[in-house]
Amino acid sequence: MYSNVKPEKVSVELFKPADQTIIAGKTVEDTFKTEQEKNDIVKQVSDVYSVKKEYAQNKVDLVASIFDSAIEVKSETAPPLQGTGKPEKPEAPLPMEKKVQLLKGKLTDEVNKDLPNQVFTALVGASESDIQIAKDSTITVVNNVMSTRIPADEVENAKKRAEEELRFSSLNSELKAASIALARYVIIQNVFFDREKTEEQRQKALESVEPVKILQGQIIVVEGQLVDREIYRKLELTGVLGEDNTSQPFVGLGIIIILTVAALYYFFNSTEESKDFKTNHLIIFIIVFLVALSFMKTISLFSGNRYPNLGYFFPAAMASMLIKNLLNERYAAAATILLAGFGTIIFNEGSTGILDIPIGLYILFSGMAGIIILTSRNFKSRILSAGLALSLVNYALILSLLFIADGHYSKIEFLYYFAAALVSGLLSSILTIGLLPFFEAGFGVLSTMKLIELSNPNHPLLRKILTEAPGTYHHSIMVANLAESACEAIGANGLLARVGCYYHDIGKTKRPQFFIENQMNIDNPHDRLPPATSRDIIIAHATDGGEILRKHKLPKEIVDIAEQHHGTTLLKYFYHKASQLGEDVKEEDYRYPGPKAQTKEIAVIGIADSVEAAVRSMAQPTAEKIESLVVSIISDRLHDHQFNECDITMRELQIVKTSLCETLNGIFHSRIEYPEFQKTEQKVKA
């Protein structure tokens, strides 16, 4: 996967055609384009101007105060009235300059400085009524003009408008000139540039600009297209020209590998298997995983722009089906999840840094489907049929991914994807069948396929049991039914238990007539033999069975079942018979040599073997009798410490008891005689 994360460097020349189609391997922000967009949008934001509405009233008040001051001067300088209401003898009138000085004394220095002297002269020289008329006219004009927008470049025009309106008034020329001068003086700019609000609008506009990005997977240049400065800049930005020597992809891949190793370490150490089994299973897991990765990488080398989506031809369920057959579902599911993750990296169509999520989902669900299909009894022995079923599931998965992508596809493309699904499913099955013997021979693994092969009634050893010890054969079939159900109930390998039961008494074929199930219409030879001889014959069937199975190269698990299913149990009948004859006997001399059961499957088979033989000897088995017998046999073995060397629990023994009782009740219920049946039978006999 190094090449899938290694930043791919390409060679392109400015103003020359590109030798290949180049796509972005990562998402990067195009800061240059982003800044361009920001500048463009800022230019589109108009300057914000604020109108000072209060200026109109302020200027109206100023005009009013000037006219009012002139009226006050008129009042102050008018001659006082006599008691008759007539003016007193007039004094010499105040000089005009004196009146102007009085008026200026009532006004501010700024007004006095800015207004021409003719205004003051006209005001103090006019009558009070004329001043009032001038006041009203000027205030109206100033208010009207100042209520409009007057930017800096429109101030002179505003003053001219006021002047034109006042020229048509009925005032005398001096007062009219004074009013015009006053109006021109007070009319000023009332619209100002609002920097704060303008910046606020610009900031909002900038915030609305999304960063311009070159997206992962985006085509930067097509093969044959001229590489201009803009394209070259984008190639530099995405780091495909060699200038960007980042180590981040390698760090990311390293972290993924470390996490994978840690997960596998925890996964395999959390099992209760022996150290040898763990090591063996880990090696198998790693080899299958690496084989699957090799297939992935090989297919990905041919995939790309010319041959897109070749990843769907990958036998996605091969690893899960192999590991399911060789190990168990738990390991198969773990391998599927890991392969799906690595598949997103490997099948990136040659684009560094891109994760192909759809292909990862395809591998995940196809692998899980392979596990589920193989778990079904209908497909355990028919892996090729399972491959066809898997192909249909694969096609459904591909269609779902295509529909989610909401693309438009031709009939040819749908046929292409159907072919991919078919090849993937069938290739998964073919590779599973082809690779299984390698692992079985190389690692001594007893796979599901091997167990199914051994369960074939035409197997030479099963034919030997059937022809030489038919009673033992029937007994083995019955024990197999009991043991398989019980093992599956506690999560053990039911198929191994069934096949092991078929061969567990193969040793009886050496002396079949010495075992009660084969003594049809003959006397029991043990009645004429001393207990010690009978003991040796009975005990020998376990060791003889192991020798026969080894000679025919059957798997170790089957050999262990033949040798361990009796453990070190006591041959109670012959031990008590020897004791009654007065012989000096030791209990250990009448025990099987063992070893004790090492696995749950062997422990269950030992219980089922004893239970089936005991129930078969019952005259009228009832549900109560069967349950009592099963409990007794399990208790005897428990107290005899026969389960000390395997990991079966008390809870699992309880489940085994329940399963055995249910199966036996189903087998023997037809033998239970009901009262009505007995009456009918008596009438027939009569």
C-alpha positions as CSV (number, residue, x, y, z in Angstrom):
1,M,0.0,0.0,0.0
2,Y,3.1,2.3,0.1
3,S,2.5,3.3,-3.5
4,N,-1.1,4.1,-2.8
5,V,-0.3,6.7,-0.2
6,K,3.1,7.9,-1.7
7,P,2.4,11.3,-3.2
8,E,2.6,10.7,-7.0
9,K,4.9,13.2,-8.7
10,V,4.3,14.1,-12.4
11,S,6.3,15.9,-14.9
12,V,4.6,18.7,-16.9
13,E,5.9,21.6,-18.8
14,L,4.4,25.0,-19.0
15,F,2.6,25.8,-22.3
16,K,2.9,22.2,-23.5
17,P,0.2,19.5,-23.7
18,A,-0.1,17.2,-20.7
19,D,1.1,13.6,-21.1
20,Q,-1.7,12.3,-18.8
21,T,-4.9,13.1,-17.1
22,I,-4.1,14.4,-13.6
23,I,-6.5,14.6,-10.8
24,A,-6.1,16.1,-7.3
25,G,-5.0,13.6,-4.7
26,K,-6.2,15.8,-1.8
27,T,-8.5,18.7,-1.1
28,V,-6.6,22.0,-0.8
29,E,-7.8,25.6,-0.5
30,D,-7.0,27.8,-3.5
31,T,-6.1,30.9,-1.5
32,F,-5.3,32.9,-4.5
33,K,-8.8,32.4,-6.0
34,T,-10.3,32.9,-2.6
35,E,-8.7,36.3,-2.2
36,Q,-9.7,37.2,-5.7
37,E,-13.3,36.4,-4.9
38,K,-13.1,38.4,-1.7
39,N,-11.7,41.4,-3.5
40,D,-14.3,41.2,-6.2
41,I,-17.2,41.0,-3.7
42,V,-15.7,43.9,-1.6
43,K,-15.7,46.1,-4.7
44,Q,-19.4,45.3,-5.2
45,V,-20.3,46.6,-1.7
46,S,-21.4,50.2,-2.0
47,D,-20.3,52.9,0.5
48,V,-22.8,53.5,3.2
49,Y,-23.8,57.2,3.8
50,S,-25.7,58.4,6.8
51,V,-28.1,61.4,6.7
52,K,-27.8,63.8,9.7
53,K,-31.5,64.6,10.0
54,E,-31.0,66.7,13.0
55,Y,-29.0,69.2,11.0
56,A,-32.2,70.6,9.4
57,Q,-33.7,71.5,12.8
58,N,-30.4,72.9,14.0
59,K,-30.1,75.2,11.1
60,V,-33.7,76.3,11.3
61,D,-33.1,77.2,15.0
62,L,-30.0,79.1,14.1
63,V,-31.9,81.2,11.4
64,A,-34.8,81.8,13.9
65,S,-32.4,82.9,16.6
66,I,-30.7,85.5,14.2
67,F,-34.0,87.0,13.2
68,D,-35.3,86.9,16.8
69,S,-32.1,88.7,17.9
70,A,-32.8,91.4,15.2
71,I,-36.3,91.8,16.5
72,E,-35.0,92.2,20.1
73,V,-32.6,94.9,18.9
74,K,-35.5,96.7,17.3
75,S,-37.5,96.5,20.5
76,E,-34.6,97.7,22.6
77,T,-33.8,100.7,20.4
78,A,-37.4,101.8,19.9
79,P,-38.4,105.1,21.8
80,P,-40.4,104.5,25.0
81,L,-44.2,105.2,25.0
82,Q,-45.9,108.0,27.0
83,G,-48.7,107.3,29.4
84,T,-51.1,108.1,26.6
85,G,-49.6,105.4,24.5
86,K,-47.9,107.8,22.3
87,P,-44.2,107.8,21.8
88,E,-42.3,110.2,24.0
89,K,-40.5,113.0,22.4
90,P,-38.1,111.2,20.2
91,E,-34.5,111.2,21.0
92,A,-31.8,111.2,18.5
93,P,-31.9,107.7,16.8
94,L,-29.1,105.3,17.4
95,P,-26.6,105.2,14.6
96,M,-26.9,102.1,12.4
97,E,-23.4,101.0,13.4
98,K,-24.6,101.0,17.1
99,K,-27.6,98.9,16.3
100,V,-25.4,96.4,14.3
101,Q,-23.1,96.2,17.3
102,L,-26.1,95.5,19.6
103,L,-27.2,92.7,17.2
104,K,-23.7,91.2,16.9
105,G,-23.5,91.2,20.7
106,K,-26.5,88.8,20.8
107,L,-24.9,86.4,18.3
108,T,-21.9,84.1,18.4
109,D,-18.5,85.1,17.2
110,E,-18.7,82.4,14.5
111,V,-21.9,83.9,13.1
112,N,-20.5,87.4,13.3
113,K,-17.4,86.4,11.5
114,D,-19.0,84.3,8.7
115,L,-21.9,86.6,7.8
116,P,-21.3,89.7,5.8
117,N,-22.0,93.1,7.5
118,Q,-24.8,93.9,5.0
119,V,-26.9,91.1,6.6
120,F,-26.8,92.7,10.0
121,T,-27.4,96.2,8.5
122,A,-30.4,95.0,6.6
123,L,-31.9,93.2,9.6
124,V,-31.6,96.2,12.0
125,G,-32.8,98.6,9.3
126,A,-36.0,96.7,8.5
127,S,-39.2,96.9,10.3
128,E,-40.2,94.3,12.8
129,S,-43.0,93.1,10.6
130,D,-40.7,92.8,7.6
131,I,-38.2,90.9,9.8
132,Q,-40.9,88.4,10.8
133,I,-41.9,87.9,7.2
134,A,-38.3,87.4,6.2
135,K,-37.8,85.0,9.1
136,D,-40.8,82.8,8.1
137,S,-39.7,82.7,4.5
138,T,-36.1,81.9,5.3
139,I,-37.0,79.2,7.8
140,T,-39.4,77.5,5.3
141,V,-36.8,77.5,2.6
142,V,-34.0,76.3,4.8
143,N,-36.1,73.5,6.3
144,N,-37.2,72.3,2.9
145,V,-33.7,72.2,1.5
146,M,-32.0,70.8,4.5
147,S,-34.7,68.0,4.7
148,T,-33.3,66.6,1.5
149,R,-30.0,64.6,1.0
150,I,-27.1,67.0,0.6
151,P,-23.9,65.2,-0.1
152,A,-20.6,67.2,-0.3
153,D,-20.8,67.7,-4.0
154,E,-24.4,68.9,-3.9
155,V,-24.0,71.7,-1.3
156,E,-23.7,74.4,-3.8
157,N,-26.7,73.2,-5.8
158,A,-28.7,73.1,-2.5
159,K,-27.7,76.7,-1.8
160,K,-28.8,77.8,-5.3
161,R,-32.2,76.1,-4.8
162,A,-32.7,78.1,-1.6
163,E,-31.5,81.3,-3.3
164,E,-34.0,80.8,-6.2
165,E,-36.9,80.2,-3.9
166,L,-36.1,83.4,-1.8
167,R,-35.7,85.6,-4.9
168,F,-39.4,85.2,-5.6
169,S,-40.4,86.4,-2.1
170,S,-42.0,89.9,-1.6
171,L,-39.3,91.2,0.6
172,N,-37.4,94.4,-0.2
173,S,-34.1,94.0,-1.9
174,E,-31.9,94.6,1.2
175,L,-33.9,92.1,3.4
176,K,-34.1,89.6,0.5
177,A,-30.3,89.8,0.0
178,A,-29.9,89.3,3.8
179,S,-32.3,86.2,3.8
180,I,-30.4,84.7,0.8
181,A,-27.1,85.2,2.6
182,L,-28.4,83.6,5.7
183,A,-29.8,80.7,3.8
184,R,-26.6,80.1,2.0
185,Y,-24.7,80.4,5.2
186,V,-26.7,77.7,7.1
187,I,-27.2,75.2,4.3
188,I,-24.4,72.6,4.6
189,Q,-23.7,69.0,3.8
190,N,-26.0,66.6,5.7
191,V,-24.9,63.2,4.1
192,F,-21.7,61.7,5.3
193,F,-19.7,58.6,4.5
194,D,-20.3,56.0,7.3
195,R,-17.0,54.2,7.7
196,E,-18.2,51.9,10.4
197,K,-21.3,50.7,8.6
198,T,-19.4,50.4,5.4
199,E,-16.8,48.1,7.0
200,E,-19.6,46.1,8.6
201,Q,-21.2,45.5,5.2
202,R,-17.9,44.6,3.7
203,Q,-17.2,42.2,6.5
204,K,-20.6,40.5,6.0
205,A,-19.9,40.2,2.3
206,L,-16.5,38.7,3.1
207,E,-18.0,36.2,5.5
208,S,-20.4,35.0,2.7
209,V,-17.5,34.1,0.5
210,E,-16.8,30.3,0.6
211,P,-13.2,29.3,0.3
212,V,-12.4,28.2,-3.2
213,K,-11.1,24.6,-3.0
214,I,-9.5,22.1,-5.4
215,L,-11.4,19.0,-4.4
216,Q,-10.0,15.5,-4.0
217,G,-10.6,13.6,-7.2
218,Q,-11.1,16.8,-9.2
219,I,-9.6,16.7,-12.7
220,I,-7.0,19.4,-13.0
221,V,-5.8,18.7,-16.5
222,V,-6.9,16.2,-19.2
223,E,-4.4,14.3,-21.3
224,G,-3.5,16.4,-24.3
225,Q,-4.7,19.7,-22.8
226,L,-2.3,22.7,-22.9
227,V,-0.9,23.4,-19.5
228,D,-1.3,27.2,-19.0
229,R,-0.2,29.2,-16.0
230,E,-3.5,28.7,-14.1
231,I,-3.3,24.9,-14.5
232,Y,0.4,24.9,-13.5
233,R,-0.5,26.9,-10.4
234,K,-3.1,24.3,-9.4
235,L,-0.7,21.5,-10.0
236,E,1.8,23.2,-7.7
237,L,-0.9,23.8,-5.1
238,T,-2.0,20.1,-5.0
239,G,1.7,19.0,-4.6
240,V,1.9,16.7,-7.7
241,L,4.9,18.5,-9.2
242,G,7.4,17.3,-6.6
243,E,7.8,20.4,-4.5
244,D,5.6,19.1,-1.7
245,N,7.5,16.5,0.3
246,T,5.0,15.9,3.1
247,S,5.3,12.9,5.3
248,Q,1.8,12.9,6.5
249,P,0.5,10.1,4.2
250,F,3.3,7.8,5.5
251,V,2.5,8.6,9.1
252,G,-1.2,7.9,8.4
253,L,-0.4,4.5,6.9
254,G,1.9,3.7,9.7
255,I,-0.8,4.4,12.3
256,I,-3.3,2.2,10.4
257,I,-0.8,-0.7,10.3
258,I,0.0,-0.3,14.0
259,L,-3.7,-0.2,14.9
260,T,-4.3,-3.3,12.8
261,V,-1.5,-5.2,14.5
262,A,-2.8,-4.1,17.9
263,A,-6.3,-5.2,17.1
264,L,-5.1,-8.6,15.9
265,Y,-3.0,-9.1,19.0
266,Y,-5.9,-8.3,21.2
267,F,-8.3,-10.4,19.1
268,F,-6.2,-13.5,19.1
269,N,-5.2,-13.2,22.8
270,S,-8.8,-12.8,23.9
271,T,-9.6,-16.4,22.9
272,E,-9.4,-19.4,25.2
273,E,-7.4,-21.5,22.7
274,S,-4.0,-23.0,23.6
275,K,-0.9,-21.1,22.6
276,D,-0.2,-23.6,19.7
277,F,-3.7,-23.2,18.4
278,K,-3.4,-19.4,18.6
279,T,-0.1,-19.3,16.8
280,N,-1.4,-21.7,14.1
281,H,-4.6,-19.7,13.6
282,L,-2.8,-16.4,13.5
283,I,-0.4,-17.7,10.8
284,I,-3.4,-18.9,8.7
285,F,-5.2,-15.6,9.3
286,I,-2.2,-13.6,8.1
287,I,-1.5,-15.7,5.1
288,V,-5.1,-15.5,3.9
289,F,-5.2,-11.8,4.6
290,L,-2.0,-11.2,2.6
291,V,-3.3,-13.3,-0.3
292,A,-6.4,-11.2,-0.4
293,L,-4.3,-8.0,-0.3
294,S,-2.2,-9.4,-3.1
295,F,-5.3,-9.9,-5.3
296,M,-6.4,-6.4,-4.4
297,K,-3.1,-4.8,-5.4
298,T,-2.8,-6.8,-8.6
299,I,-6.3,-5.8,-9.7
300,S,-5.6,-2.2,-8.7
301,L,-2.5,-2.0,-10.9
302,F,-4.7,-2.5,-14.0
303,S,-7.4,-0.2,-12.7
304,G,-7.4,3.5,-13.5
305,N,-8.8,6.0,-16.0
306,R,-8.5,3.5,-18.8
307,Y,-10.1,0.6,-16.9
308,P,-12.2,2.1,-14.2
309,N,-14.0,0.2,-11.4
310,L,-12.0,-3.0,-11.9
311,G,-12.1,-3.4,-8.1
312,Y,-15.6,-4.8,-8.3
313,F,-14.1,-7.9,-9.9
314,F,-12.1,-8.6,-6.7
315,P,-13.2,-11.8,-5.0
316,A,-14.4,-9.9,-2.0
317,A,-15.7,-12.9,-0.1
318,M,-12.7,-15.2,-0.7
319,A,-11.0,-14.4,2.6
320,S,-14.1,-14.6,4.7
321,M,-15.1,-17.9,3.1
322,L,-11.7,-19.4,3.6
323,I,-11.3,-18.3,7.2
324,K,-14.9,-19.3,7.9
325,N,-14.0,-22.8,6.7
326,L,-10.6,-23.0,8.3
327,L,-11.2,-21.1,11.6
328,N,-14.6,-19.6,12.5
329,E,-17.0,-16.9,11.9
330,R,-15.4,-14.5,14.4
331,Y,-12.1,-14.5,12.6
332,A,-13.8,-14.3,9.2
333,A,-15.7,-11.2,10.2
334,A,-12.6,-9.5,11.5
335,A,-10.7,-10.2,8.3
336,T,-13.6,-8.8,6.3
337,I,-13.7,-5.6,8.2
338,L,-9.9,-5.1,7.9
339,L,-9.9,-5.9,4.2
340,A,-12.7,-3.4,3.6
341,G,-10.6,-0.7,5.3
342,F,-7.5,-1.5,3.3
343,G,-9.6,-1.8,0.1
344,T,-10.6,1.9,0.3
345,I,-6.9,2.8,0.2
346,I,-5.7,0.3,-2.5
347,F,-8.6,0.8,-4.9
348,N,-8.1,4.5,-5.3
349,E,-7.8,4.5,-9.1
350,G,-4.2,5.5,-8.9
351,S,-5.0,8.8,-7.1
352,T,-2.9,9.2,-4.0
353,G,-4.8,10.1,-0.8
354,I,-8.2,9.3,-2.2
355,L,-10.3,6.7,-0.2
356,D,-12.7,4.7,-2.4
357,I,-15.5,4.4,0.1
358,P,-18.0,2.5,-2.2
359,I,-15.5,-0.3,-2.9
360,G,-14.9,-0.5,0.8
361,L,-18.6,-1.0,1.5
362,Y,-18.8,-3.5,-1.3
363,I,-15.9,-5.6,0.2
364,L,-17.5,-5.4,3.7
365,F,-21.0,-6.5,2.7
366,S,-19.9,-9.1,0.2
367,G,-17.5,-10.6,2.8
368,M,-20.2,-10.7,5.4
369,A,-22.6,-12.2,2.9
370,G,-20.1,-15.0,2.2
371,I,-20.0,-15.8,5.9
372,I,-23.8,-15.9,6.2
373,I,-24.3,-18.0,3.1
374,L,-21.7,-20.6,4.2
375,T,-23.3,-20.7,7.6
376,S,-26.6,-21.9,6.0
377,R,-26.9,-25.7,5.9
378,N,-28.0,-25.5,2.3
379,F,-24.5,-24.3,1.2
380,K,-22.1,-25.9,3.6
381,S,-21.3,-28.7,1.1
382,R,-21.9,-26.6,-2.0
383,I,-19.4,-23.8,-2.2
384,L,-19.9,-23.3,-5.9
385,S,-23.7,-22.9,-5.4
386,A,-22.8,-20.5,-2.6
387,G,-20.7,-18.6,-5.1
388,L,-23.7,-18.1,-7.4
389,A,-25.8,-16.9,-4.5
390,L,-23.0,-14.6,-3.6
391,S,-22.9,-13.2,-7.1
392,L,-26.5,-12.1,-6.8
393,V,-25.8,-10.5,-3.5
394,N,-22.8,-8.7,-5.1
395,Y,-24.9,-7.4,-7.9
396,A,-27.5,-6.1,-5.5
397,L,-24.8,-4.3,-3.6
398,I,-23.3,-2.7,-6.7
399,L,-26.7,-1.6,-7.8
400,S,-27.4,0.0,-4.4
401,L,-24.1,1.9,-4.6
402,L,-24.8,3.1,-8.1
403,F,-28.3,4.3,-7.2
404,I,-26.9,6.1,-4.1
405,A,-24.5,7.9,-6.4
406,D,-27.5,8.9,-8.5
407,G,-25.6,8.6,-11.8
408,H,-26.8,7.8,-15.3
409,Y,-25.7,4.5,-16.6
410,S,-26.1,2.7,-19.9
411,K,-27.2,-0.9,-20.4
412,I,-23.6,-1.8,-21.3
413,E,-22.4,-0.4,-17.9
414,F,-25.1,-2.4,-16.1
415,L,-23.9,-5.5,-17.9
416,Y,-20.3,-4.7,-17.0
417,Y,-21.2,-4.5,-13.3
418,F,-23.2,-7.7,-13.5
419,A,-20.2,-9.4,-15.0
420,A,-18.1,-8.0,-12.2
421,A,-20.5,-9.3,-9.5
422,L,-20.6,-12.7,-11.2
423,V,-16.9,-13.1,-11.5
424,S,-16.4,-11.9,-7.9
425,G,-18.8,-14.4,-6.5
426,L,-17.7,-17.4,-8.5
427,L,-14.0,-16.5,-8.1
428,S,-14.5,-16.4,-4.3
429,S,-15.9,-19.9,-4.3
430,I,-13.3,-21.3,-6.8
431,L,-10.4,-19.8,-4.8
432,T,-11.9,-21.1,-1.6
433,I,-12.1,-24.6,-2.9
434,G,-8.6,-24.4,-4.5
435,L,-6.8,-23.0,-1.5
436,L,-8.5,-25.1,1.2
437,P,-6.4,-28.3,0.6
438,F,-3.2,-26.2,0.9
439,F,-4.1,-25.0,4.3
440,E,-5.5,-28.3,5.4
441,A,-2.3,-30.1,4.4
442,G,0.1,-27.4,5.4
443,F,-1.3,-26.5,8.8
444,G,-3.3,-29.7,9.7
445,V,-6.5,-27.7,9.8
446,L,-9.8,-29.5,9.9
447,S,-12.0,-27.4,7.7
448,T,-15.7,-27.6,7.1
449,M,-15.1,-29.0,3.7
450,K,-12.9,-31.7,5.1
451,L,-15.6,-32.6,7.7
452,I,-18.2,-32.8,5.0
453,E,-16.0,-35.0,3.0
454,L,-15.4,-37.3,6.0
455,S,-19.2,-37.5,6.7
456,N,-19.8,-39.1,3.3
457,P,-21.3,-42.6,4.1
458,N,-19.2,-44.0,1.2
459,H,-16.0,-43.3,3.1
460,P,-14.1,-46.6,3.4
461,L,-14.0,-46.5,7.2
462,L,-17.7,-45.8,7.5
463,R,-18.4,-48.6,5.1
464,K,-16.2,-50.8,7.3
465,I,-18.2,-49.9,10.4
466,L,-21.5,-50.5,8.6
467,T,-20.6,-53.9,7.2
468,E,-18.6,-55.3,10.2
469,A,-20.4,-53.7,13.1
470,P,-23.9,-52.5,12.0
471,G,-25.1,-52.1,15.5
472,T,-22.1,-49.8,16.3
473,Y,-22.9,-47.9,13.1
474,H,-26.5,-47.2,14.2
475,H,-25.3,-46.3,17.6
476,S,-22.8,-43.8,16.2
477,I,-25.5,-42.2,14.1
478,M,-27.7,-41.7,17.1
479,V,-24.9,-40.3,19.2
480,A,-24.0,-37.9,16.3
481,N,-27.6,-36.5,16.3
482,L,-27.4,-36.0,20.1
483,A,-23.9,-34.5,20.2
484,E,-24.4,-32.1,17.2
485,S,-27.5,-30.5,18.7
486,A,-25.9,-30.2,22.1
487,C,-22.6,-28.7,20.7
488,E,-24.4,-26.1,18.6
489,A,-26.5,-25.2,21.7
490,I,-23.3,-24.2,23.6
491,G,-21.6,-22.6,20.6
492,A,-19.2,-25.5,20.0
493,N,-18.5,-27.1,16.6
494,G,-21.5,-29.2,15.9
495,L,-20.3,-30.5,12.6
496,L,-17.0,-31.7,14.2
497,A,-19.0,-33.4,16.9
498,R,-21.2,-35.2,14.3
499,V,-18.4,-36.4,12.2
500,G,-16.3,-37.4,15.2
501,C,-19.2,-39.5,16.4
502,Y,-19.3,-41.4,13.1
503,Y,-15.7,-42.6,13.8
504,H,-15.5,-42.6,17.6
505,D,-16.1,-46.4,17.9
506,I,-14.1,-47.5,14.8
507,G,-12.0,-49.6,17.2
508,K,-15.0,-51.9,17.8
509,T,-14.6,-53.3,14.3
510,K,-11.6,-55.4,15.5
511,R,-13.9,-57.4,17.8
512,P,-17.5,-56.3,17.0
513,Q,-19.2,-59.3,18.7
514,F,-17.9,-58.3,22.1
515,F,-20.0,-55.1,22.1
516,I,-23.7,-55.5,23.0
517,E,-25.1,-53.4,20.1
518,N,-23.7,-56.0,17.7
519,Q,-24.8,-59.1,19.6
520,M,-27.9,-59.9,17.6
521,N,-29.2,-63.5,18.1
522,I,-26.0,-64.6,19.8
523,D,-24.9,-65.1,23.4
524,N,-22.9,-62.5,25.2
525,P,-19.3,-63.8,25.0
526,H,-18.4,-61.8,28.2
527,D,-20.5,-64.3,30.2
528,R,-17.8,-66.9,29.6
529,L,-14.8,-64.6,30.0
530,P,-13.1,-63.4,33.2
531,P,-13.6,-59.7,34.1
532,A,-10.0,-58.8,33.4
533,T,-10.2,-60.2,29.8
534,S,-13.5,-58.4,29.1
535,R,-12.0,-55.2,30.5
536,D,-9.0,-55.4,28.2
537,I,-11.3,-56.0,25.2
538,I,-13.6,-53.1,26.0
539,I,-10.8,-50.7,26.9
540,A,-8.9,-51.6,23.7
541,H,-11.5,-50.2,21.4
542,A,-10.5,-46.6,22.2
543,T,-6.8,-47.2,21.5
544,D,-7.5,-49.5,18.6
545,G,-9.7,-46.8,17.1
546,G,-6.9,-44.2,17.4
547,E,-4.5,-46.5,15.6
548,I,-6.9,-47.2,12.8
549,L,-7.7,-43.6,12.3
550,R,-4.0,-42.6,12.3
551,K,-3.3,-45.4,9.8
552,H,-5.9,-43.9,7.5
553,K,-4.5,-40.4,8.1
554,L,-7.7,-38.9,9.5
555,P,-7.4,-35.5,11.2
556,K,-6.0,-35.3,14.7
557,E,-9.3,-33.9,16.0
558,I,-11.1,-37.1,14.9
559,V,-8.4,-39.3,16.4
560,D,-8.7,-37.3,19.7
561,I,-12.4,-38.0,19.8
562,A,-11.9,-41.7,19.4
563,E,-9.3,-41.8,22.2
564,Q,-10.7,-39.3,24.6
565,H,-14.5,-39.8,24.5
566,H,-14.4,-42.2,27.5
567,G,-11.7,-40.2,29.3
568,T,-10.6,-42.2,32.4
569,T,-14.1,-43.4,33.3
570,L,-14.5,-46.6,35.3
571,L,-15.8,-49.9,33.7
572,K,-18.3,-50.3,36.6
573,Y,-19.9,-53.5,35.5
574,F,-16.7,-55.5,35.1
575,Y,-15.1,-53.8,38.2
576,H,-18.0,-54.9,40.4
577,K,-18.0,-58.4,38.7
578,A,-14.4,-58.9,39.6
579,S,-15.0,-57.7,43.1
580,Q,-17.8,-60.1,43.6
581,L,-15.6,-62.9,42.4
582,G,-13.3,-62.1,45.3
583,E,-10.4,-60.9,43.1
584,D,-8.0,-58.4,44.5
585,V,-8.8,-55.5,42.1
586,K,-7.7,-51.9,41.9
587,E,-10.1,-49.3,40.6
588,E,-7.5,-47.7,38.3
589,D,-7.0,-51.1,36.5
590,Y,-10.6,-50.9,35.3
591,R,-10.4,-47.3,34.1
592,Y,-9.9,-46.2,30.5
593,P,-6.3,-44.9,30.0
594,G,-7.5,-41.5,28.8
595,P,-6.6,-38.8,28.3
596,K,-9.6,-37.0,29.6
597,A,-11.6,-34.8,27.2
598,Q,-9.6,-31.8,26.1
599,T,-12.3,-30.0,24.2
600,K,-16.0,-29.2,24.7
601,E,-16.9,-31.3,21.7
602,I,-15.3,-34.4,23.2
603,A,-16.9,-33.8,26.6
604,V,-20.3,-33.6,24.9
605,I,-19.7,-36.7,22.8
606,G,-18.7,-38.7,25.9
607,I,-21.9,-37.7,27.6
608,A,-24.1,-38.4,24.5
609,D,-22.4,-41.8,24.0
610,S,-23.2,-42.9,27.5
611,V,-26.7,-41.4,27.4
612,E,-27.7,-43.1,24.1
613,A,-26.5,-46.5,25.3
614,A,-28.3,-46.2,28.6
615,V,-31.6,-44.9,27.1
616,R,-31.5,-47.7,24.5
617,S,-31.5,-50.3,27.2
618,M,-34.7,-48.8,28.9
619,A,-37.8,-50.9,28.5
620,Q,-40.3,-47.9,28.5
621,P,-38.4,-44.6,28.3
622,T,-40.4,-41.6,29.5
623,A,-39.5,-37.9,29.6
624,E,-39.0,-38.1,33.4
625,K,-36.8,-41.2,33.2
626,I,-34.7,-39.8,30.4
627,E,-34.1,-36.5,32.2
628,S,-33.2,-38.4,35.4
629,L,-30.7,-40.6,33.5
630,V,-29.1,-37.7,31.7
631,V,-28.7,-35.8,35.0
632,S,-27.2,-38.9,36.6
633,I,-24.6,-39.5,33.9
634,I,-23.5,-35.8,33.8
635,S,-23.2,-35.8,37.6
636,D,-21.2,-39.0,37.6
637,R,-18.7,-37.6,35.1
638,L,-18.6,-34.3,36.9
639,H,-17.9,-35.9,40.3
640,D,-15.3,-38.2,38.5
641,H,-13.5,-35.1,37.4
642,Q,-13.8,-36.0,33.7
643,F,-14.2,-32.4,32.7
644,N,-11.2,-31.0,34.5
645,E,-9.1,-30.7,31.4
646,C,-11.5,-28.9,29.1
647,D,-13.2,-25.5,29.3
648,I,-16.8,-26.6,29.5
649,T,-18.8,-24.7,32.2
650,M,-21.6,-25.7,34.6
651,R,-23.9,-23.4,32.6
652,E,-23.0,-25.2,29.4
653,L,-23.5,-28.6,31.0
654,Q,-27.0,-27.5,31.9
655,I,-27.6,-26.5,28.3
656,V,-26.2,-29.8,27.1
657,K,-28.6,-31.6,29.5
658,T,-31.6,-29.7,28.1
659,S,-30.6,-30.4,24.5
660,L,-30.0,-34.1,25.1
661,C,-33.4,-34.5,26.8
662,E,-35.2,-32.6,24.0
663,T,-33.5,-34.7,21.3
664,L,-34.1,-38.0,23.1
665,N,-37.8,-37.2,23.8
666,G,-38.2,-36.5,20.1
667,I,-36.6,-39.9,19.2
668,F,-38.3,-42.1,21.8
669,H,-41.7,-40.5,22.1
670,S,-43.3,-43.0,19.7
671,R,-42.2,-45.8,22.0
672,I,-44.1,-44.5,25.0
673,E,-47.3,-46.6,25.3
674,Y,-50.4,-44.6,26.1
675,P,-53.5,-46.2,27.8
676,E,-55.8,-45.9,24.7
677,F,-53.1,-47.5,22.5
678,Q,-52.8,-50.4,24.9
679,K,-56.6,-51.0,24.9
680,T,-56.7,-51.0,21.1
681,E,-53.7,-53.4,21.0
682,Q,-55.4,-55.8,23.4
683,K,-58.5,-55.9,21.2
684,V,-56.5,-56.7,18.1
685,K,-54.7,-59.5,19.9
686,A,-58.1,-60.9,21.1
